[in-house]
Amino acid sequence: MKQRTTFRSASELFHADTCEPLKQAATRGDVRLAALGRGNYPGDRLPRNDLREVCMAGYWNAPFAQDWGLDWHCNEGIEIGYLSAGTLPFSVGKKSYQVEPGSLTITRPWQRHRVGNPNVPACHYSWLILDVGMRRPNQSWHWPDWLLFPKSGLKRLTDMLRQNEQPVWQADSKIGNCFARLDETITQGAGEANRTKLKILINELVILLTELLESRRPLLDKSLPSSERTVRLFLESLHARIDEPWTLDSMAEACGLGRTHFAGYCRKLVNVAPVEYLTRCRLDAAARMLKEQPGQSITEIAFCCGFQSSQYFARIFRNRHGRSPSGYRGRRAGP
């Protein structure tokens, strides 16, 4: 079995979705699934030498409410979905949506999202996942060379997709018709002639999507793909990765920056140096564990929080809280 695709971003370790609940539902006959894919995505296999940027193109038709959903997951490419019938709960980040028929869903590469709440109702949903080579918010997008759209148009589309946070859009009839023809093409398999049709339809979809977004005049935020935002996302998630053996160099590398630039953004955002901020996160986590996990030894807590020495942990914990870990635990456990 092919190893599942992973990517370490500035925020966390991502695993590309495998659509396993959907595959199981299709095997049971609960939902009709048609797809063209590669890697761990389901469907007829796309060849290595053609449509390399297409991770998956497919649709499902659920004739009744399902007992499965696609829990929080990511895709290594931009995902453009279209709901032609039924309704679909859809969540991105902290926001949830009830997608209505005729709506598009758009998620950026490696953006966490969920389909179903927690299950999928009766609906017909189509999607395309296209890898644009983006692995961090501040990196450039690289569209497939078989897209015939002018570079200026692709640049405008890229800006609109990178610089706004709206994941659900009301589509027009032209996009709905394009997805209907994509569904027909996907059903016919991954043969050479059919792949040519798929390229033509994806070209058409890209043009129609650009025209749609242009007409809606989306509010753009240039800070979304910036290096500063990459560092902000990293720092916000660091508390969940305190057990990793971070150094200044490895933290900077996780953000795709040199150590000087990374340290500068860190000081701007949290007013301390990166290693000092990491130590603060580790000590805060240790203090919570001392309070909430009385059965765990102090040495175990030190190692769980990324400290390599219980003696060093005890010393800097005392410097921060004015008492030893055992003394802090005793105080917190008191009346």
C-alpha positions as CSV (number, residue, x, y, z in Angstrom):
1,M,0.0,0.0,0.0
2,K,1.3,3.4,-0.9
3,Q,2.4,5.5,2.1
4,R,0.1,8.3,3.0
5,T,1.2,11.7,1.9
6,T,2.3,14.0,4.8
7,F,3.6,17.5,5.0
8,R,5.1,19.4,8.0
9,S,3.8,23.0,7.7
10,A,4.4,25.9,10.0
11,S,1.3,24.9,12.0
12,E,1.3,21.1,12.3
13,L,2.0,17.8,10.7
14,F,-0.6,17.3,8.0
15,H,-1.7,13.9,6.5
16,A,-3.4,14.1,3.1
17,D,-6.9,12.7,3.2
18,T,-7.6,9.2,2.0
19,C,-11.4,9.5,1.9
20,E,-11.5,6.2,3.8
21,P,-15.1,6.6,5.2
22,L,-16.3,7.5,1.6
23,K,-14.6,4.4,0.2
24,Q,-16.1,2.1,2.8
25,A,-19.6,3.6,2.1
26,A,-19.2,3.0,-1.6
27,T,-18.1,-0.6,-1.0
28,R,-21.2,-1.1,1.1
29,G,-23.4,0.4,-1.7
30,D,-24.6,3.2,0.5
31,V,-23.3,5.8,-1.9
32,R,-22.3,5.9,-5.6
33,L,-18.7,7.0,-6.0
34,A,-17.0,7.8,-9.3
35,A,-13.4,9.2,-9.3
36,L,-10.1,9.5,-11.0
37,G,-7.2,9.7,-8.6
38,R,-3.7,8.9,-7.6
39,G,-1.8,8.0,-4.5
40,N,-4.2,7.0,-1.7
41,Y,-7.2,8.8,-3.2
42,P,-9.9,6.4,-4.5
43,G,-10.9,5.9,-8.1
44,D,-9.5,4.8,-11.5
45,R,-5.7,5.4,-11.5
46,L,-4.4,8.4,-13.3
47,P,-1.0,7.7,-15.1
48,R,2.2,9.2,-13.8
49,N,3.0,10.9,-17.1
50,D,-0.2,12.8,-17.5
51,L,-2.4,15.2,-15.4
52,R,0.3,14.9,-12.7
53,E,-1.2,17.9,-10.8
54,V,-4.6,16.3,-10.5
55,C,-4.7,14.5,-7.1
56,M,-8.3,13.5,-7.6
57,A,-11.5,14.4,-9.5
58,G,-14.7,12.8,-8.5
59,Y,-18.3,12.9,-7.2
60,W,-20.5,11.0,-4.8
61,N,-24.3,10.6,-5.0
62,A,-25.8,9.8,-1.6
63,P,-29.5,8.9,-2.1
64,F,-30.2,8.9,1.6
65,A,-28.7,10.2,4.8
66,Q,-25.4,8.6,5.6
67,D,-23.8,7.3,8.8
68,W,-20.4,8.6,7.9
69,G,-18.7,11.9,7.3
70,L,-15.2,13.2,6.4
71,D,-13.8,14.4,9.7
72,W,-11.1,17.1,9.9
73,H,-8.6,16.6,7.1
74,C,-6.4,18.3,4.5
75,N,-5.6,18.0,0.9
76,E,-2.2,18.7,-0.7
77,G,-3.9,20.7,-3.4
78,I,-6.6,23.3,-3.8
79,E,-10.0,21.7,-3.6
80,I,-12.9,23.0,-5.6
81,G,-16.2,21.4,-4.8
82,Y,-19.8,21.8,-6.1
83,L,-23.0,20.7,-4.6
84,S,-25.7,20.1,-7.2
85,A,-28.4,18.5,-5.0
86,G,-29.2,18.2,-1.3
87,T,-27.5,20.1,1.5
88,L,-24.0,19.6,3.0
89,P,-22.6,20.6,6.4
90,F,-19.1,22.1,5.7
91,S,-16.6,23.5,8.2
92,V,-13.3,25.3,7.7
93,G,-11.3,26.5,10.7
94,K,-13.7,27.7,13.4
95,K,-16.6,28.4,11.0
96,S,-19.4,26.0,9.9
97,Y,-21.6,26.4,6.9
98,Q,-24.7,24.7,5.5
99,V,-24.0,24.4,1.8
100,E,-27.0,24.7,-0.4
101,P,-27.5,23.4,-4.0
102,G,-25.6,25.4,-6.6
103,S,-22.8,26.4,-4.2
104,L,-19.0,26.1,-4.5
105,T,-16.7,25.0,-1.7
106,I,-13.1,26.1,-1.9
107,T,-10.2,25.2,0.4
108,R,-6.6,26.1,0.0
109,P,-3.8,23.5,0.0
110,W,-3.3,21.9,3.4
111,Q,-6.3,23.9,4.9
112,R,-8.1,21.8,7.5
113,H,-11.8,21.3,6.8
114,R,-14.6,18.9,7.6
115,V,-17.5,17.5,5.4
116,G,-20.5,16.5,7.5
117,N,-21.6,17.4,11.0
118,P,-20.7,14.7,11.8
119,N,-22.5,12.7,9.0
120,V,-23.4,13.5,5.4
121,P,-27.1,13.9,4.4
122,A,-28.5,12.9,1.1
123,C,-26.7,15.0,-1.6
124,H,-24.7,15.0,-4.8
125,Y,-21.3,16.5,-4.4
126,S,-18.5,16.9,-7.0
127,W,-14.9,18.0,-6.5
128,L,-11.5,18.6,-8.0
129,I,-8.2,18.5,-6.1
130,L,-5.4,20.2,-8.0
131,D,-1.8,20.4,-6.6
132,V,-0.3,23.9,-7.2
133,G,3.0,23.1,-5.4
134,M,2.2,25.2,-2.4
135,R,3.6,23.9,0.9
136,R,3.6,27.1,3.1
137,P,1.3,30.2,3.1
138,N,4.1,32.4,1.8
139,Q,5.2,30.2,-1.1
140,S,4.3,30.8,-4.8
141,W,1.6,28.7,-6.5
142,H,2.6,26.8,-9.6
143,W,-0.4,25.9,-11.9
144,P,-0.2,23.1,-14.4
145,D,1.5,24.0,-17.7
146,W,-1.4,22.4,-19.6
147,L,-3.7,25.2,-18.4
148,L,-4.1,27.6,-21.3
149,F,-5.4,30.5,-19.3
150,P,-3.1,33.6,-19.6
151,K,-0.5,34.1,-16.9
152,S,-2.1,37.4,-15.9
153,G,-5.5,35.6,-15.4
154,L,-3.8,32.8,-13.3
155,K,-2.1,35.4,-11.2
156,R,-5.3,37.2,-10.5
157,L,-7.0,33.9,-9.6
158,T,-4.1,33.0,-7.3
159,D,-4.4,36.3,-5.5
160,M,-8.1,35.9,-5.0
161,L,-7.7,32.4,-3.7
162,R,-4.7,33.1,-1.4
163,Q,-5.9,36.4,0.0
164,N,-9.5,35.7,1.1
165,E,-10.9,33.4,3.7
166,Q,-14.4,32.8,2.2
167,P,-14.7,29.0,1.6
168,V,-18.4,28.9,0.2
169,W,-19.6,30.8,-2.8
170,Q,-22.9,30.7,-4.7
171,A,-22.0,29.5,-8.2
172,D,-23.7,30.3,-11.5
173,S,-25.3,28.0,-14.1
174,K,-22.1,27.9,-16.2
175,I,-20.1,26.4,-13.4
176,G,-22.9,24.0,-12.6
177,N,-23.0,22.9,-16.2
178,C,-19.2,22.5,-16.2
179,F,-19.3,20.2,-13.1
180,A,-22.1,18.2,-14.7
181,R,-19.9,17.5,-17.7
182,L,-16.9,16.8,-15.4
183,D,-19.1,14.1,-13.7
184,E,-19.9,12.5,-17.1
185,T,-16.2,12.5,-18.0
186,I,-15.1,11.0,-14.7
187,T,-17.6,8.2,-15.1
188,Q,-15.9,7.2,-18.4
189,G,-12.6,6.4,-16.8
190,A,-8.9,7.4,-17.1
191,G,-8.4,6.5,-20.8
192,E,-6.2,8.7,-22.9
193,A,-9.1,10.3,-24.9
194,N,-11.0,10.9,-21.7
195,R,-8.0,12.6,-20.0
196,T,-8.0,15.1,-22.9
197,K,-11.7,15.9,-22.2
198,L,-10.8,16.3,-18.5
199,K,-8.0,18.8,-19.3
200,I,-10.4,20.8,-21.5
201,L,-13.1,20.9,-18.7
202,I,-10.6,21.8,-16.0
203,N,-9.4,24.7,-18.2
204,E,-13.0,25.8,-18.6
205,L,-13.6,25.6,-14.8
206,V,-10.5,27.7,-14.0
207,I,-11.7,30.4,-16.4
208,L,-15.3,30.3,-15.1
209,L,-14.1,30.4,-11.5
210,T,-11.9,33.5,-12.2
211,E,-14.8,35.2,-13.8
212,L,-17.1,34.4,-10.9
213,L,-14.7,35.6,-8.3
214,E,-14.0,38.8,-10.2
215,S,-17.7,39.5,-10.4
216,R,-18.1,39.1,-6.7
217,R,-15.2,41.5,-5.8
218,P,-13.9,39.5,-2.9
219,L,-12.2,41.4,0.0
220,L,-8.5,40.5,-0.2
221,D,-6.1,40.4,2.7
222,K,-2.5,40.5,1.6
223,S,-1.3,39.4,5.0
224,L,-2.8,35.9,4.6
225,P,0.0,34.5,2.4
226,S,2.7,36.5,4.2
227,S,5.8,35.3,6.0
228,E,4.6,37.0,9.2
229,R,1.4,35.0,9.1
230,T,3.4,31.8,8.6
231,V,5.3,32.6,11.8
232,R,2.1,33.5,13.6
233,L,0.5,30.2,12.7
234,F,3.6,28.4,13.8
235,L,3.7,30.2,17.2
236,E,0.0,29.6,17.7
237,S,0.4,25.9,17.3
238,L,3.7,25.5,19.2
239,H,1.9,24.6,22.4
240,A,0.7,21.4,20.8
241,R,4.3,20.5,19.6
242,I,6.3,21.2,22.7
243,D,7.7,17.7,22.9
244,E,9.6,18.0,19.7
245,P,13.4,18.8,19.9
246,W,13.1,22.3,18.6
247,T,16.1,24.6,17.9
248,L,16.1,28.1,16.5
249,D,17.3,26.6,13.2
250,S,14.5,24.0,13.0
251,M,11.8,26.4,14.0
252,A,13.0,28.8,11.3
253,E,13.1,26.0,8.8
254,A,9.5,25.0,9.6
255,C,8.5,28.4,8.5
256,G,10.7,28.5,5.4
257,L,12.7,31.4,6.7
258,G,16.3,32.2,7.7
259,R,16.9,32.3,11.5
260,T,17.4,36.1,11.6
261,H,14.1,36.8,9.8
262,F,12.2,34.2,11.8
263,A,13.6,35.6,15.1
264,G,12.6,39.1,14.0
265,Y,9.0,38.1,13.3
266,C,8.9,36.2,16.6
267,R,9.9,39.2,18.6
268,K,7.4,41.4,16.7
269,L,4.6,39.0,17.4
270,V,5.2,37.8,21.0
271,N,7.9,40.2,22.2
272,V,10.5,37.6,23.1
273,A,13.1,35.5,21.3
274,P,11.9,32.1,19.8
275,V,13.7,29.8,22.2
276,E,12.4,31.9,25.2
277,Y,8.9,31.6,23.8
278,L,9.3,27.9,23.4
279,T,10.4,27.6,27.0
280,R,7.4,29.6,28.1
281,C,5.0,27.3,26.2
282,R,6.7,24.3,27.8
283,L,6.5,25.7,31.3
284,D,2.9,26.7,30.9
285,A,2.0,23.1,29.7
286,A,4.0,21.6,32.6
287,A,2.1,23.8,35.1
288,R,-1.2,22.6,33.7
289,M,-0.1,19.0,33.9
290,L,1.0,19.3,37.5
291,K,-2.4,20.5,38.4
292,E,-4.5,18.2,36.2
293,Q,-2.5,15.0,36.3
294,P,-1.6,14.3,39.9
295,G,-0.7,10.7,39.2
296,Q,2.0,11.5,36.7
297,S,5.5,11.9,38.0
298,I,7.4,15.2,37.7
299,T,10.1,13.5,35.6
300,E,7.4,12.2,33.1
301,I,5.9,15.6,32.9
302,A,9.3,17.2,32.2
303,F,9.9,14.8,29.3
304,C,6.4,15.1,27.9
305,C,6.9,18.9,27.8
306,G,10.1,18.7,25.8
307,F,12.7,19.1,28.7
308,Q,15.6,16.7,28.3
309,S,16.6,16.9,32.0
310,S,14.4,16.9,35.1
311,Q,17.0,18.9,37.0
312,Y,17.0,21.7,34.4
313,F,13.2,21.6,34.3
314,A,13.0,22.0,38.1
315,R,15.5,24.9,38.1
316,I,13.7,27.0,35.4
317,F,10.3,26.1,36.8
318,R,11.3,27.5,40.1
319,N,12.7,30.7,38.4
320,R,9.3,31.1,36.6
321,H,6.9,30.2,39.4
322,G,8.9,30.9,42.6
323,R,8.7,27.3,43.8
324,S,9.7,23.8,42.8
325,P,7.4,21.6,40.7
326,S,6.5,19.5,43.7
327,G,5.8,22.6,45.8
328,Y,3.6,24.1,43.0
329,R,1.7,20.8,42.7
330,G,1.1,20.8,46.5
331,R,-0.1,24.4,46.5
332,R,-2.5,23.8,43.6
333,A,-3.9,20.7,45.1
334,G,-4.6,22.5,48.4
335,P,-7.9,24.2,49.4
